[in-house]
Amino acid sequence: MAQTHRLTDLEQLNTPISRATHRALLSDALRITGNSGLGLELGFHRSLATYDQLAYLLMSSSTLREATENGLRYQNYPGRFSGREIITTFSEIDGQGCYQVSVKEGLDAFRLLAVEDVLSSIMTTVRWVLGRPLPVTKLRCDYPMPPHFAAYKAIFNCPVQFDAPVIQLFFDATVLDQPLPHASPQSARLYAALCEEKSIARQQGDVAWRLCQLIIHDPANPPSMTDAADILHCSPRTLRRKLSSEGWHYQQLIDQVRAIRARRALSDPTQSVTQVALQVGYADHSGFLRAFRKWTGLTPSEFRSKLFD
């Protein structure tokens, strides 16, 4: 495969691999192995080395809660899909921790592989951090049961709901604030600085990612294009041009962040639809209903019905 795709200097960890070559390699791997569960295996057997300094930042965090915050802040650091086509968020719902995975359109034949890679990577990463398996209680997947379903029991060891309207991994929240075995505040500060430096260097040209980080702070009141351009030290015209070159319009980014937040909030049965609407910037119920149906193809009530019925 290395010869086919003209890959050289693979012993060098920083050897760049283009998006097209990466997808061609995955396509060949799926074809040659015939393994529909390749994504699960890639994530579950992931090496610490693929996370570089991020792995040591997570392991030196004081608690799983802190490690989660650090991991999500730099989720675009280790992988080709994570933090780009796939966004992971975290919340606590009814006494449980919940990692929610949201997928951008365009992954096509690689969607299942990419999602399963992220889900099993979460299990592997938390095992490093906690020193034991994550106590998963439930997994929801927004796709049909795959042929390799038996592997889910071995990796997640919990009830799995397929054809759900959202991808969510729930676990016992009591582990969130327990002291971690390798906690080291001094090391965490060092590795956080290294991750920040490397993340800035990597994402200097990733305008969509940087804008998302601004919108996430308050999806109900995102910065205007002019304000966002000021923060990123460029003109609105330049910002629009760069964003367009990455295949985005600003409103699309706002809608993506709002859709992720809305799905996560609606998964909490203690929150009313009105409360959720206000969190994502809709003062009237009808406006939120139209927007949510556009994002998901479902009304908020239909979404909850598929989750809880």
N, C-alpha and C positions, 0 to 999 in steps of 0.2 A: 504493500500500500504506500510505503514511503516513496518508492521509486515511481509508482503510478502518478502520485500527486506532487512529485518533484520536491520532496521535503528533505532539506539538508540541515546539518548542524542541530539535530534533535537533542544532542547532549547539552546544548545551551538552553537554560531554563527560560531565557527571554526571547527565544526564537519566535518571531511573529507568525501567526497563521491567519490567513484572511477568512472572512465570514463564508465565502463561497467554498474554500478548501475545507473548512471545518464541517460544513453541511455535507460536502461530498464524502468526507471520511466517515461521517455517521451513516450516511446512506449505504456506503460499501459495507460497513460493519453490520448493519441490520441485514443486508442481503447475504453476506457470507456466513454469518452465524445462524440466521433464521430465528433469532431469539427476540420475540416480541417484548420481553421484559428486560431488554438491555439497559434501559434507563434506570430501573430499580437497582440493577447490579452495579452500574457505574457509580451511583450515589452511595450505595451501601458499602462499597469497597474503596471509596475515595481515600486518598492518602493525605496526611497532614501537610505534605509538601505543597499540594495544590493551593492551599490557603496562605502559605507564606507567613508573613508577620501577623495576619489576621487570626490564624489559629492560636498563636501564643497570646494575642490580646484577649480572645474569648476564654482561654483556659486560665489566664491570670485575673479575670474579672472576679469580683467578690461574691456575686450570686448569679444564678441563671437569668434573673431579670436583667441585671446589668449586662450580662453576656448577650442576651437577646437584643437589647438596645444597640450594643456595639455591632453585632452581626447584621442587623437590619440597616444600620447607618452605612455600612460598607458592603452591602449585599451584591453590588456590581463588581466587587473586587476580584473574586476568584473564578467566576464562570462566564461562559459565552452567553448563556440565556438569562441567568439570574441577575435581577436588577435592570434588565433591558426588556426582553420580550415577556419576562415573568417577574412580577413584583410580589414579595412576601410582606405581610403586615402582621402585627400582633395585637391582641386585646384579651381582656378577661371577661368571660361570659358566664354568669351564674355559677361562680366558684371554680371555673375551669379556665386554664390557659388555652388560647386558640391561635394557631398560626394559620393565616388565610393566604391562599395562593391565587393570584389573579393573572390571567394570561392575555397578552395582546394578540390581536388577529395577525395572521401571517406565518405562523409556525407550520401550518398545514400538516404534512406527513410526520413532522418531528414533534408535534404537540404532545402526544402521550409520552414519548421518550423524555422530553424536556421536563414535563410535570413530574413524572415518576423519579427522575434524577433529583429534582429539587426536594421532593418529599422524603426520599430515602437519605438524601444528604443531611436533612434536618435531623433524622434519627442518628446518623453517624456522628454529626458534629456535637449534638447534645450528649452522646455517649462519652465523647472525649471530655467534655466540659464537666459533666456530673460525676464521671467515673462509674456510671451504671446506666442502664437503658432508661429512656424517657418513659414515664408511666402513662402511656397513651390510653385514652378511654373511648375514643370514637374517631373515625375518619369518614369524611364526606368527599365524594369525587363527582365532578360534573360530566362524567363520561360513562359509557356502558362498561359492564364487567369484562375485563380483558381475558384472553385465553390463559394467561399466566396468573390467574387470581390466587392460586395456592401460595405463591410467593408473598402475597400481602400478609398472610397469617404469620409467616416466619419473621417478617421485618417489622410489622406494626403490632401484631398480637392484640387486635381489638376488633369490635364490630365495624364493618365497612358498609356504607350506603353509596351505591352507584346511581348514576342518573340524577344526582342532586343538582340544585341550581347554583352551587358554589363549591369550591374546594377548601376544606377546613380540617385541620388536624388538632383535636382536643386532647388535653392531658390534665392530670391532677395538679392544680395550681399550688398545692402546698410545697412543691419543690422549688418554686420561684425564688424564695427568699432564704433558702437554706445555704449556709456557708459552703463554698466550693473547695475541693481538696487542694487545688493548686493556686488559690487566691494570693495575689501579690500586688497591692496598690502601686508600688513603685514600678514594677514590671509593666503593669497595665498602662500607666502613664507613658512609659517609653514606647510601647508598641502602638498605643493610640496615636502618638505623634508620627510614628513611621507610617502607619496606615493612612493618616490624613494627608501626609506629604505625597505618598504614592497614589492615593485616590485622586487628588487634585491634578497630578501630572497625567493620569490616565484619562480623566474626564474633562480635561481642559476643552476638548472639542465636542463633548457630548452635551449639547445645549438642552436637549429635551430632559435629560436626567437632572441637570442643575435647576431647571425651571420647576420640575416636579418637587424638588426639595423645598422650594419656596412656597408652592401651593399647599403642600401637606400641612404646613403649620396652621392654616385656617382655611379649609376648602370653601367655607361660606363667604369669605371675603378675600379672594386671591388678589395679589397685586395686579395693577393694570400693566399693560404691555410697556408703557413708558416707565413705570416704577421698576418693573423687572429689568428693563434694559439698563437703568441707572445702577441697580444692584450688581449687574453682571458687567458693568463698565463698557457699554457699547450703545449705539443708537438704536431706537426702535426698528428702523429700517434694516439695519444689520442683523438684529435679533430675528426678525421675521424671515430674512433670507436664509440664515443659518438653520433655523427651525424647519423651514420648508425643505432644505436640502436633506434633512433627516427624515422627511416624510410626515411632518406634523404641522398642524395649525395650533395656535395657542389655546383656542377653545376646546380642541380635542384633548389636550393635556388636562385642562381643568375638569372636563367631563370624566376622564379616566380616573383621576384622583377622587372625584365625588362619587363615582360608581363603586370604587373599592370601599370607600368609607361607608356608603349607604348599605352595601351588602353586609359588611361587618356589623354595623349597628342593628340592622334588621334581624340579625342572627341572635340578638339579645332580646328574649321575650319580655323583658321588663321595660323596654323602651317603646313608646307609641310611635306610630308612623309620623305623626306631627312633629315629635321631638327629632326624629331622624331627618325629616325634611329640613328643619331649621339648621341642623348641624352641617348640611351641605348647601345651604344658601337659598332654600325655597320657603318663602313665607306663606304661600298658599298650597293647599293640598293638591289641587288639580294640576298645577305646574310641576310638582314633584312626581305625580303619577305619570304624566306624559314623559318626563325625562327618564324616569326609572324604566318605563316600558321600552323606550328607545335604547337604553343601555343593555337591558337584559332580555327583552322580549316578554317580560312578565310584569304584572302590577305588583306593588309591594305586598298585597294580600296573597296573591298567587305564589309569590316567592316564599312567603312564610308558610303557606299551606304545604308546599313541596318539602320544606325543611322539617316541619313538626308533625305532619299527619302520617 
